[in-house]
Amino acid sequence: MNKTAVMEETIEIPKNEYKFLKELYKTIKRQQFLFRIEESEKNLKANKTKKITPDKFIESI
């Protein structure tokens, strides 16, 4: 029998640090997105593509 302990802990972060962390998070997300686009472009140039019918694509979503 497994028991799960739930701990509720909160911390206080000064507003300046919160704004900094929030902006850092946004920047990292943007960089990840741009990296995925760059990788996609490399794969397209290298002709590493997968062909699929529109029906199968819709089914996979």
ChimeraX attribute file (.defattr): number of C-alpha atoms within 10 A of each C-alpha:
attribute: neighborCount
match mode: 1-to-1
recipient: residues
	/A:1	3
	/A:2	4
	/A:3	5
	/A:4	6
	/A:5	6
	/A:6	6
	/A:7	6
	/A:8	5
	/A:9	5
	/A:10	6
	/A:11	5
	/A:12	6
	/A:13	10
	/A:14	8
	/A:15	9
	/A:16	9
	/A:17	10
	/A:18	12
	/A:19	12
	/A:20	11
	/A:21	13
	/A:22	11
	/A:23	12
	/A:24	12
	/A:25	12
	/A:26	12
	/A:27	12
	/A:28	11
	/A:29	12
	/A:30	12
	/A:31	12
	/A:32	12
	/A:33	12
	/A:34	12
	/A:35	12
	/A:36	12
	/A:37	12
	/A:38	12
	/A:39	12
	/A:40	14
	/A:41	13
	/A:42	12
	/A:43	12
	/A:44	12
	/A:45	10
	/A:46	9
	/A:47	9
	/A:48	11
	/A:49	10
	/A:50	6
	/A:51	7
	/A:52	8
	/A:53	8
	/A:54	9
	/A:55	8
	/A:56	9
	/A:57	10
	/A:58	8
	/A:59	8
	/A:60	7
	/A:61	5
